[in-house]
Amino acid sequence: MADEPVLVFASFEPKAGEEETVLAILKGMVGPTRQEPGNDVYDLYERKNAPDGTRSFHLFEKYKDAAALDFHRETEHYKNYRATIVEHLEEPIGVVVLSPIDAA
């Protein structure tokens, strides 16, 4: 359905020595994205206790519907972050788009 919420889980694995740069770029996305119409949640997390001691960052996002996610992907702050962050990552951004399942 077009009006069901859309959830996104995005993971970022920084190159060694680039952790603070990646974190700063991601922090810069939080405020503007939370102000977007149709954005319900935009929370940034850091993985704790990774077996190899590396740092990774994860965004949990929730949008009112697919149109709100499409709007997000057309904003200047989104386009700028995508153009900037990739060079600081060890691997491509891991993005999973999720739809709720009615388990009732």
MIVEX-660744 format. One record per residue: x, y, z of N, C-alpha, C, O, CB in turn; residue in three letters. Coordinates in pm, whole numbers, always signed. Each point is the difference from the previous one (the first is absolute). Glycine has a CB too. Layout:
neast, nnorth, nup, caeast, canorth, caup, ceast, cnorth, cup, oeast, onorth, oup, cbeast, cbnorth, cbup, aa
X, Y, Z, X, Y, Z, X, Y, Z, X, Y, Z, X, Y, Z, ALA $
...
END
This chain:
neast, nnorth, nup, caeast, canorth, caup, ceast, cnorth, cup, oeast, onorth, oup, cbeast, cbnorth, cbup, aa
+83, -119, +0, -83, +119, +0, +87, +125, +0, +106, +3, +63, -287, -128, +58, MET $
+137, +225, -191, +78, +123, -15, +11, +77, +130, +96, +75, +20, -167, -65, -256, ALA $
-27, -26, +325, +2, +81, +121, +53, -73, +122, -16, +49, +112, -174, +74, -206, ASP $
+253, -239, +76, +57, -69, +115, +139, +55, +29, +68, +46, -91, -201, -253, +39, GLU $
+175, +202, +179, +133, +53, +35, +111, -80, -66, -15, -119, -30, -77, +199, +247, PRO $
+204, -13, -239, +119, -62, -57, +113, +19, +100, +24, +111, +48, -101, -70, -289, VAL $
+146, -149, +272, +113, +5, +92, +127, -29, -78, +2, -83, -92, -147, +13, +287, LEU $
+251, +138, -157, +129, -19, -65, +104, -24, +109, +3, +69, +102, -68, +79, -300, VAL $
+150, -248, +174, +113, -26, +88, +125, +11, -86, +19, -78, -93, -155, -75, +250, PHE $
+220, +249, -126, +121, +25, -80, +123, -18, +88, +5, +50, +112, -131, +110, -263, ALA $
+226, -232, +99, +123, -29, +75, +121, +58, -71, +9, -1, -123, -113, -208, +214, SER $
+197, +260, -11, +119, +68, -51, +123, -57, +69, +10, +1, +123, -143, +209, -169, PHE $
+225, -260, -34, +125, -57, +50, +114, +93, -43, +46, -8, -114, -138, -232, +104, GLU $
+139, +328, +99, +105, +95, -37, +134, -68, -26, +32, -103, +58, -149, +275, +75, PRO $
+195, -111, -222, +139, -41, -16, +74, +31, +131, -41, +89, +74, +35, -47, -327, LYS $
+113, -115, +280, +81, +26, +119, +47, +146, -2, +52, +48, -101, +22, -291, +110, ALA $
-92, +311, +101, +40, +139, +11, -105, +99, -49, +18, +121, +15, +212, -199, -40, GLY $
-337, +30, -34, -106, +88, -54, -127, +1, +86, -101, +58, -38, +192, -104, -190, GLU $
-84, -18, +343, -119, -16, +84, -62, +135, +40, -122, +17, -10, +220, -230, +95, GLU $
-18, +306, -41, -53, +128, +45, -58, +81, -117, -97, +74, +17, +264, -74, +171, GLU $
-108, -13, -305, -52, +68, -119, -137, -55, -36, -93, +76, -26, +326, -35, -57, THR $
-245, -173, +81, -128, -63, -32, -104, +39, +105, -114, +33, -35, +233, -226, -76, VAL $
-81, +190, +236, -93, +38, +107, -48, +144, -17, -118, +28, +16, +232, -190, +138, LEU $
-23, +253, -186, -38, +141, -18, -97, +17, -118, -96, +76, +9, +318, -7, +87, ALA $
-196, -139, -205, -89, +8, -116, -139, -50, +37, -100, +63, -34, +296, -95, -123, ILE $
-202, -80, +227, -129, -57, +39, -73, +89, +100, -121, +18, -11, +214, -246, -31, LEU $
-21, +282, +139, -63, +92, +96, -62, +120, -72, -105, +50, +40, +270, -123, +137, LYS $
-98, +118, -282, -50, +113, -77, -131, -27, -73, -69, +93, -41, +302, -24, +17, GLY $
-267, -195, +9, -125, -38, -67, -118, -3, +96, -115, +12, -45, +249, -145, -117, MET $
-110, +117, +289, -108, -23, +96, -99, +116, +5, -120, -19, -20, +276, -123, +153, VAL $
-108, +262, -105, -89, +115, +15, -83, +28, -124, -123, +8, +9, +286, +86, +149, GLY $
-99, -77, -274, -78, +30, -121, -101, -109, -35, -111, +30, -45, +304, +100, -36, PRO $
-155, -256, +100, -92, -108, -37, -119, -5, +95, -112, -25, -43, +305, -104, -52, THR $
-169, +151, +222, -111, +0, +96, -100, +113, -28, -116, -8, +41, +270, -91, +130, ARG $
-110, +201, -241, -89, +112, -35, -81, -25, -126, -92, +76, -31, +254, +76, +140, GLN $
-131, -256, -181, -71, -28, -125, -144, -42, +26, -27, -73, +96, +244, +5, -201, GLU $
-310, +114, +20, -137, -49, +13, -2, -149, -31, +60, -43, -99, -155, +270, +38, PRO $
+28, -303, +142, -10, -144, -24, +106, -83, +69, -7, -123, -3, -92, +181, -210, GLY $
+198, +6, +277, +99, -76, +75, -49, -15, +144, -28, +100, +67, +216, -16, -215, ASN $
-197, -208, +195, -44, -26, +137, +117, -29, +93, -2, +38, +117, -213, -125, -208, ASP $
+317, +19, +39, +116, -39, +82, +125, +10, -86, +1, -41, -116, -142, -114, +260, VAL $
+248, +211, -87, +131, +0, -65, +102, -4, +113, +44, +104, +49, -126, +27, -256, TYR $
+119, -251, +247, +87, -20, +115, +132, -64, -42, +2, -93, -81, -203, +72, +230, ASP $
+309, +72, -92, +135, -45, -31, +53, -83, +117, -12, +38, +116, +52, +165, -263, LEU $
+20, -317, +113, +55, -91, +101, +143, -39, -35, +41, +5, -116, -272, -92, +164, TYR $
+306, +47, +55, +132, -57, -21, +0, -141, +57, -51, -25, +109, +163, +254, -98, GLU $
-56, -320, -87, +10, -139, +47, +101, -6, +114, +107, +60, -6, -166, -151, -223, ARG $
+23, +19, +331, +88, -22, +114, +48, -144, -1, -70, -90, -47, -49, +267, +182, LYS $
+238, -198, -84, +54, -135, +19, +19, -79, -130, -24, -120, -2, -84, +121, +223, ASN $
+151, +65, -326, +32, -73, -123, +118, -94, +30, +95, +41, +67, -179, +152, -215, ALA $
+79, -317, +100, +107, -96, +31, +140, +50, -37, +96, -29, +71, -263, -151, -106, PRO $
+178, +254, -74, +132, +48, -43, +31, +141, +50, +104, +56, -33, -126, -200, -168, ASP $
-68, +201, +282, +24, +132, +58, -26, +117, -93, +22, +115, +39, +143, -225, +101, GLY $
-210, +84, -261, -27, +110, -94, -129, +71, +39, -85, -55, +70, +204, -69, -253, THR $
-131, +248, +136, -121, +79, +24, -86, -3, -126, +51, +9, -111, +70, +140, +276, ARG $
-250, -163, -146, -93, +12, -111, -120, +80, +48, -31, +3, +119, +108, -223, -221, SER $
-144, +284, +7, -112, +87, +31, -123, -47, -77, +11, -57, -109, +145, +252, +152, PHE $
-273, -171, +17, -124, -51, -57, -111, +102, +17, -16, +60, +106, +88, -296, -57, HIS $
-146, +256, -155, -116, +89, +4, -126, -84, -3, -14, -91, -81, +143, +275, -34, LEU $
-221, -151, +205, -134, -58, -3, -93, +114, -38, -10, +100, +71, +64, -280, +104, PHE $
-124, +163, -287, -85, +105, -54, -142, -53, -18, -20, -116, -35, +218, +222, -81, GLU $
-294, -20, +142, -139, -36, -25, -68, +119, -68, +6, +114, +46, -12, -272, +156, LYS $
-59, +126, -313, -70, +101, -79, -148, -35, -6, -39, -117, +5, +246, +162, -142, TYR $
-288, +57, +126, -146, -16, -4, -43, -94, -111, -92, -80, +17, +67, +309, +76, LYS $
+93, -219, -209, -34, -83, -115, +115, +8, -101, +100, +68, +23, -350, -30, +13, ASP $
+235, -108, -146, +105, -3, -103, +26, +138, -59, +114, +31, -34, -178, -266, -19, ALA $
-40, +317, +42, +18, +135, -54, +91, +84, +91, +79, +81, -48, -307, -95, -60, ALA $
+216, -6, +239, +86, +73, +94, +146, -44, -14, +90, +83, +9, -284, -60, +149, ALA $
+217, -151, -180, +136, -48, -24, +54, +55, -131, +116, +40, -7, -166, -249, +137, LEU $
-33, +211, -233, +42, +59, -128, +36, +146, +17, +100, +46, -56, -247, -207, -66, ASP $
+68, +235, +199, +29, +141, +27, +137, +13, +66, +81, +84, -40, -328, -35, +63, PHE $
+272, -132, +79, +128, +2, +71, +117, -17, -96, +100, +71, +10, -213, -165, +192, HIS $
+100, +1, -295, +109, -29, -93, +22, +110, -103, +99, -4, -73, -147, -236, +106, ARG $
-41, +336, -42, +15, +112, -93, +49, +128, +69, +21, +101, -68, -201, -201, -70, GLU $
+198, +97, +270, +44, +121, +70, +148, +27, -26, +76, -92, -31, -250, +52, +208, THR $
+212, +165, -164, +141, +37, -19, +89, -64, +106, +110, -46, -31, -183, +263, -71, GLU $
+26, -222, +227, +85, -59, +105, +22, -148, -26, +108, -51, +29, -193, +219, +136, HIS $
-13, -239, -218, +18, -142, -34, +100, -14, -115, +93, -81, +7, -328, +30, +70, TYR $
+216, +128, -183, +90, -9, -115, +143, +34, +39, +94, -64, -47, -285, +123, -105, LYS $
+208, +42, +236, +135, +39, +43, +65, -108, +86, +118, -30, -17, -188, +269, +10, ASN $
-6, -297, +97, +55, -106, +85, +42, -121, -83, +107, -57, +21, -252, +135, +169, TYR $
+60, -116, -286, +33, -116, -84, +125, +26, -84, +81, -90, -22, -325, +29, +13, ARG $
+260, +183, -37, +117, +34, -82, +127, +8, +84, +110, -16, -53, -260, +142, -102, ALA $
+136, -102, +284, +116, +21, +88, +43, -125, +75, +120, -24, +14, -195, +258, +10, THR $
-17, -312, +24, +32, -106, +96, +71, -121, -63, +82, -65, +66, -279, +139, +64, ILE $
+165, -105, -253, +47, -124, -63, +152, -16, +6, +49, -110, +26, -246, +120, -176, VAL $
+270, +95, +128, +147, -9, -2, +59, -34, +137, +116, -38, +9, -116, +202, -195, GLU $
-78, -151, +291, +47, -28, +136, -41, -138, +51, +29, -35, +114, -41, +279, -71, HIS $
-55, -321, -128, -52, -130, +43, +83, -116, -53, +55, +6, -110, -281, +95, +117, LEU $
+234, -204, +73, +72, -122, -37, -77, -81, -104, +59, -67, -84, +44, +62, +313, GLU $
-236, +13, -223, -85, -74, -93, -124, +84, -29, -26, +97, +70, +110, -321, +18, GLU $
-160, +188, -191, -120, +79, -31, -98, +4, +118, -2, -90, +83, +30, +28, -325, PRO $
-107, +168, +246, -102, +14, +104, -94, -119, -8, -49, -35, -108, +65, +288, +102, ILE $
-42, -315, +118, -95, -110, +6, -139, +55, +29, -26, +46, +111, +206, -205, -34, GLY $
-268, +155, -175, -134, +56, +17, -103, -111, -12, -1, -75, -98, +77, +298, +7, VAL $
-162, -231, +191, -111, -94, -1, -127, +81, +17, -15, +72, +99, +158, -262, -4, VAL $
-235, +179, -190, -129, +67, +9, -102, -104, +46, -10, -108, -58, +70, +277, -125, VAL $
-133, -136, +287, -90, -95, +65, -145, +47, -5, -27, +120, +1, +215, -189, +148, LEU $
-279, -26, -156, -142, +27, +10, -53, -75, +120, +45, -111, +28, -68, +145, -278, SER $
-73, +24, +322, -54, -70, +116, -81, -122, -42, -61, -3, -107, +56, +218, +232, PRO $
+6, -315, -39, -81, -120, -20, -105, -4, +109, +32, +9, +119, +161, -135, -227, ILE $
-317, +112, +70, -108, -12, +97, +0, -144, +51, -42, -91, -71, -96, +273, -43, ASP $
+183, -200, +236, +10, -134, +56, -122, -38, +83, -2, -104, +65, +248, +130, -65, ALA $
-347, +60, -2, -120, -27, +80, -84, -111, -59, -104, -35, +55, +103, +271, +17, ALA $
END
